[in-house]
Amino acid sequence: MTTLSRMDDADLSHCASAIRTGSHSFHAASKLLPQDVRDPVRVLYAFCRLADDQVDEGHDKAKAVLSLGERLGRVYEGRPLDRPEDRAMAALVVAHDMPRALPEALLEGLAWDAQERRYETISDLRAYAARVAAAVGVMMCVLMGSRSRDVLARACDLGVAMQLTNIARDVGEDARAGRIYLPLSWCHEEGLAPASLLEKPVMSAELGSIVKRLLAEADRLYRRSEAGIDALPMKGRMAIWSARLIYDGIGGRVKKNGFNSVDQRASTSKWRKISWMGESVGRTMLGSLMPTAAILHAKPLDEVAFLVDAAERRLVGARRSQAVMDVLMDLAERDRMRLSS
């Protein structure tokens, strides 16, 4: 198998194109990375983004998740499918000792989406965010050569915060698509019936209160993440600071919209993103001069501890967890019953 440094340029070009069209915010932040980090980051993003799109936009989500599981298995067996992102991902796994538990956590989160799971508590929602977002943050740390337990824990804080921001921004869009990610216990506390929201998404004071609480939890985790960013290798700090500021800025826009993410979708301008990228330079330099913040050593969120363990211990070839096996078997059974009916 070829290593990443000898990868076909066409594969890298394909992955760069995927990130450019898939996420303007992530593409902008990735420009701040040196090439030896930027290339594998774009490979990772391309594989994860295209996998997510395949599940999210497909008509048969269960089949898409099962197919992704097979693709990931082939990647770790060293015989990837003849696709640019699969070939590139297989090379990345070898070049960076990428623990299998990390992309499999993402796979489990996508399977939860295919099952149309709903989340009763904020802890349940953090567990979902751990899989679809924090897992990616931990993989980013691995690509930067940082496996410190403290840094990995703070990367998880950042990933969960970003996912909560996305959920807060997309309440209306999700509801119109028949999805709800808000903690159901919060809905009940506010007297908001989830079924009513899905049937006819309308803005209300109750819904605004829930979105506000969600962004407050994101804000708490953004602050916890900052010490971890400052502890990353210097070559990666600026890009991660930029991503942190851009995503937090999206949450800020939701706040300015009165927490109304039903009638409008918060967005930020190109020039505002450039401003945050500029601010990331100052944050990076300041972090180099300041003493290490005590929050760096805070224990990982309970919901992300398994990710930190996997990366810290370099569990590259470990078999997938029973939880992942169970959810894939459930999807396979659903798919079998659908085809036989």
N, C-alpha and C positions, 0 to 999 in steps of 0.2 A: 504494500500500500504506500502511496506517496505521502510525504509529509506536507504540512500546510505551505511551507516555503517553496515547494516544488509543484504546487497545485496549478492546474491549467488556468491561465489567465481568464479564459472564457467563463469558468465556474465562478471565479471571484467577481467578474463583471456582472454576472447574473445576480449574485447575492447583493451587490451594491445597488443594482436597479430595484431589487425587491424592497430594500430599506428606504430608498428614495421615494418610491410611490406608496409604500405602506404606512409610513409615519414621518411626517415632516419634522416633528419635534425631535424624534430620535435621530433622524438623519442629520439634523443641524448639530446636535450635540456630538455625534460621532466624528464630525469634522475636526474636533479639537483633540482627537486621539492621535498618537504617532502611528505610522503605518503598520508597525509590527504588532500593535494591539488592535488598530482599526480593522484590519482585514479579518482576523478571527471573530471579532465582535460582529461584523456584518454577516459573516457566515452563520454565526449562532442566531442572529436576529432573523435572517432569511428563513432558516429551517423552522424556527419557532413561529414566525409570523405566517408563513405559508401554511403551516400545520393548523394554526388557529383559524385562518380564513377558510380552509377546507372543511373544518368542523362547523364553524359559525355560519357560513353561507351555503353549505350544502343542503340538499333536500333530505338526505339520509345521514343524520349526524352519527348514529351508532356505527354504521358501516365505515364512515370516515375515521372515527376514532380507532376502530379495529384495524383499519388499513395503516394508520399512523403507527400503531403498536408494532405491526409487522415490519414496517420500514425502520423503526428505531431498533428493533431486534437485529435486523440485517446490518445496520450501521455498527453495532457493537460486536457483531460477528466478523466484521471486516469484509463484508460482501454487499455493499450498498446498492440500491437500485440505480440504474443508469440515468440519474437526474442530477443536475448541477448541485443543488442544495444538499442532496444525500451524499454525493461523493465528497463534497467539501466538509460536511459534518463528520463523516467517517475519518477523514484526515485530521480534523480538529480533535476528535476524541483521543487519537493516538498521540498527537503532538503535545497535548496539554493534560493528559491523564484525567480526562473529564469523568467524574463519578457518574455511573449509570443512574443512580437514584435521583439525580437532579433533573434530567430531561424526562424521566419517568414520572416525577412529581407533576411536571407540566402536563404530561399525558393524562394523569389522573384527574387534574383539574378540568381538562377538556372533556373527559368522560363524565364528570359531574354536570357539565353543561349539557351534554347529550342526554343525560338522565333528567334534565330540567329540574335539578335540585333547587330547593329554596332553603334559606338560612334563618333559623329561629333566633339566634343571638349574635351579638357582635363577635363573639369568639368563633362561632361557626363561620361567619363571613371572613374573619381573619384567616381561618384554616383554608378557605377557598383562595383567598388572595395569596397565601403562602405558596400555593401550587402554581397559579397562573402568572404570578408576578415576582414574588420573592425568590422562587427557584431560578428565574432568569438573572436576578441580581447576584445570587451566589455564583452562578456560572460566569458572570462577568468578572467577579473577583478571581476566580480560577484562571481566567484568561489573562488577567493582569499579574498573576503570580502571587496573589495574596490569599493565604489560607489561615490567617490568624483568626481564632475563634471570635474575638471581639469585633474584628472588622467584618466577618461574615454575618454576625448578629445584627450589626448596624446596616449592612446591605439589605438584610431582610426587612428591617424597619422601613427603609426607603422604598423597597418594592411593594410592601403592603400599603404604605401611604399613597403611592402612585395609583394602585388599583382602586383604593377607596375614592380617590379623586375622580377617576374614570367613572366609577359607579354613580357618584354624586352628579357628575356632568350629564350622564346618559339616562337619567330616570325616565324621562318621557319617551325617548327613542326605544329603550328597552321595553317599556310597558306596551307601546304600540306593536312591538314584535312578540308580545306574549310572555315577556320575561320580567322577573322582579328579583333584585338582589338586595333590597333593603332588609335589615333585620326584622323579621315578622313580629318579634316581641316589642320592638319600638313602635311598629304600626299599631299594635293593639293598645299600647300605652297612650297613643295619641288619638285613639278612636277612629283610625283609618283602616277601612276594610281593603285588604290586598286585592280581592276579587273586583271591587269597584274601581280601583286604580287601573287594573288590567282591562276592564270593560270599557271605561271611558276616562283616560288620563286627563285630569284637570288639576291646575295648581290650587293649593289651599294652604292656609296657615299651618295646618297639621303636617302636611307634606314638607313645607318649608322648614319646620322644626326638625324633622327627621334628617333632611339634607344638611342642615346646620350642624347637627350632632355628628353626622358622618364626617364632615369636613373638620370638625374639632378633633376627632380621633386622628384624622390624617395629619393635621397640624402637629399634634403631639409626637407622632412618629417621624415627621420630617425633622423636628428639632432633635430627636434622639439620633437620627441618622448622621448628623453633621460631623460628629467626632469621628465616625467611621470613614467618612469621605476624606477628612484631613489625615487619616492614618493610611490611606492607600498609597501605593507607589506614586511618586510625583507625576509620572507620565500619564496617569489616569485620572488624577484629581479634577482637573479643569473640566473635562467632559462630563463627569458625574455631577459636579457642582452645577453645571449648566442644565443637565437633565432635571436635577432637583428643583432648581429655580423655575424652569419652564413649566413643569407639572404643577408645582405649587401655585404658579401664576394662573393656571387654568382654574384651580380652586378659587383663587381670588376673584376671577371673573364671575364665577357662579355666585359668590357672595355679593358682588356689585349688582348682579341681576336679581337681588332679593331672594336668593336661593331658589329661584324659579328655573328649573331645568326641564320643565315640561313644554313650555311654549317657545323656548329658545335654547340653542345649544351653545354653551360658552366656547369661545375661540379667542385666539390671540393673534396679533398681526405679525408679519415678518419682521418689522422693525422692533417690535417689543421683544421678540425672541432674540434678535441681535443684541438688544440692550441687556438682556439677562445673560447672554453669552459673555458680554463685556464684564458684567458684574462678577461672573465666575472667575475671571482673572484675578480680581481683587480679593475674592474670598479664598482663592488658592494661595495667594501670597500671604495673606493675613494668617491663614491656618498654619503656615510654615513657621511663623514667628511666635505663635501663642503656645503656652504649655498644654499638654494633653488634658482634655476635659475628662472628669471622672465618669461621665455618662458613657464613655467608650466601653467601660467594663461592666455595664449593666447586663444582666443575664438575658439571653434571647427570649423573645416571646415564646410561650409554651407551644404555640401553633407552628413555629418554624424550627424548633430545636432539631428535628430530624434532618433538615437540610444542612444545618451547621455541622452536625455530626458527620454526615456523609462527605462533605467537602474537606473538613479538617482531617478526617481519617483516610482520605483518598480511596474511597470504596468504589474503585473503577469498575471491577468486574462483578460486583455483588448482584445477586439475583434480585429481580423486582420484588417489592414487598407483597405480602399476602393481600393487603388492602388494594393494591393496583390490580392484582390478579382477580380479586373478587369483583371489582367494578367492571373489568373487561369481560369476565364471564357473564355478568348480568347483561351487558350490552349484547354479547353474542347470543344469549338466550332470547332476548327481545327481537333481535334480527331474525333468528330462526323461526320464532312464532309468527313474525310479520310475513315471512316468505311462505309459511305453510298455511296461512289463513286465506 
